[in-house]
Amino acid sequence: MGRSSKRKHRARRRSTPSRSSSSSPSLTPPPRDTNKSTRGLVKRLKRELQELRQTVSTQSVVNVDESVIPLFEPGKDNVQSVTNWVNKIDELKMYYKWTDTTTVKLATSRLRGNARGWYDSLTSSCLEWQEMKNLLILNFPTPIRFGKLLVEAACYSPFAGQNLGDYCYEKAAKLNKLQLEIPEEYVIDSIIEGIQDDKVSIPVRAVTFQTVGSLANYLSTISYVPSDSSSLLPTTSRRDTVKPSTSKAISMQYQNRSMKKEKLGKHIRCFNCGGNHLVRDCVQQRLQCTLCKRLGHSAARCQKKKNKQVNEIALKENVENMFNKTVLIHGHKVDCLLDSGSECSIIKISVARRIHLDIQNENVIVLKCFMGYMVSSNLKARVCLKIEEAIVNVTLIVLEDRYLKHDLIVGRDFLTNENVIMFKSKNKLLLRSLPPLNVNSLDIVEPGENKINADTINFGDRLLKDQQLMVVKLLRDYRDCISFHFNDLGKTTSVEMHIKCITDEPIVYRPYRMSMYEKEILRSLINDLLQNNIIRESTSPYASPVLLVKKKTGDYRMCVDYRRLNAITVKDKYPLPLIDEQIDKLGNNLFYITLDLASGFYQVPMANDSIEKTAFITPESHFEFLRMPFGLSNSPSVFQRLINNVL
């Protein structure tokens, strides 16, 4: 029955149009305008294609750039305010040139929590960005939590294992959240104050920093927070501490006690019985002294006997400390301490400012103090110190007041100066200064007077008195060939020192690091060479480093490291004497004479075109040689050529 009824129904549907067309010819639709329908269809296709392109473009932008927008989840701790969040999106919109549709899609994708639920509950999700922004600000007002932000910024400290450079930036970010105009120096002081390890904070506070970035760079390079340092863990106040339940607290207490015992092991010693446990856990009876009432010993072994007799009562003389002196600096009197254990002299910054010293900002110097503490400073002042009758020019290291007990500490740079003499008695210490001696004003050879005599010559035991007088007369006759110092050193005109290099690129080095004591010695050696025209100040592009080498006698010799210069120098192939051949020449002879030329290399002048290549650099200045220096690869060959020409 069902199938037959369906067939009849379909037959009626097919027959109905034919009847209507045949019965009502006036209802036939008029012919369509083909061109008009085609244009409408094209416009519709273009509109759908444009919407499709916009959708695909928006999806690609969302996939690429939605991560640049921070998440917004109101009610969560440390979340930024809705005003800051929408302002951030406005900045990104302007930078990436987003449309309103793209901005809304990106913003809604970053909503979380209550904000996402609010957006999903909207009846119409087709909002413009400005409308959505106003609704967000209206529905999610930001509560004022200034007190919490202030406490978090003030109490934030580096945790165990955290890099101090990262801590520096995070602390500055928490201070910036307060939205206060805090000066940069206050921010830097707050960051340093948060470091609870004195071995780090004290040296850092001694250095002057201009920006937070320079402080972060300094912290990340010189130090780190130890991972096992409990003192650097973030602290919590009693108000924020939640007490656990009684049973849990007791179990944790005994668990911690057992862990401590296992960790300490055999290092624990009971002061009562000597066992490997703490005194509070000891089960034996405790000994108590009946005299001093202290535990751990009996009255027979008490060191504080009550029957001690007083043999003599005398008033102790108040003897003044001989190492406390008064120093005169630029007409100002300052109390100081003479400390022979200090390598340099140190002054308080308040005293330096009070007497108007010229404080210079130079390279950072790290001082190792008592108990291993490290203190750094980049402030120095060059002054003339006068203590009693001793006067010396020194460089003072300027430190903050909390690092020094005395106003000024005078170190070895003053006490070991060659012009200072110390006389020490039982209760007194006197400082005196040697009178100035101008070596250049003393004439070693004077007309009509011989300075060479038998007392200035070391004779052997085999020479008779007459033979010694003959040697003295011989030396007096050739007095102009004998040199006692650089000021009477001769200069040859037979040979000049030339330096030829395979490249024109100058050799440049940074100066080697030296201590204050070594700098004083180097300064003295250089002044001697300058006064005798062996070196001069230089503006050469070359700069080889200098180091001090200790002689067998304990004196120091200045050596220039010319290894890089020698590597590019064209070598002089002049033959040098062989020791075996020289020994063969000594055969069948009875008398042997050895002559030691006084600074023989310094008697050979440098060629004008090669002077700049001998330039060397010290921690304080730049010089170049006018005479042939030691250390050049061709110096022995040039000197041997001179000797052969003379002989």
Protein Blocks (a to p, Z undefined) as FASTA:
>chain_A
ZZmmmmmmmmmmmmmmmmmmmmmmmlpccdddfklmmmmmmmmmmmmmmmmmmmmmmmmm
mmmmmmmpccddehiahiacfklmmmmmmmmmmmnopafklmmmmmmmmgghjllmmmmm
pmblcdcfklmmmmmmmmmccddfkkmmmmmmmmpccdehiafklmmmmmmmmmmmnopa
cdfklmmmmmmmmpmbfklmmmmmmpccfbfklmmmmmmmmpccdfklmklpccddfklp
ccddfklmmmmmmmmmmmmmmmnmmmpccfklopacdfklpcbdcdddfklopghiafkl
pcbdfkbccfbdcdddddddfkbccddeehiacdddddfkbmbdcddfklmmmnopacdd
ddddddddehhiacddfbdcdddddehjaccddddddddfklpmbfbdcdfklmmpckbc
cdddfkbccddddddddfklpcfbaghiafbdfklpccdfkbcfklmmmmmmmmmmmmmm
pcfbfklcccdfkbccddddfbfbdcddddddddfklmmmmmmmmmmmmmnopaccdfbf
bdcdddddddfkopacddddfklmmmmpccdfbdcddfklmmmmmgoiabdcddddehkl
lmpccdfklmmmmpccdfkbccddfbdcehiaklmmmmmmmmmmmZZ
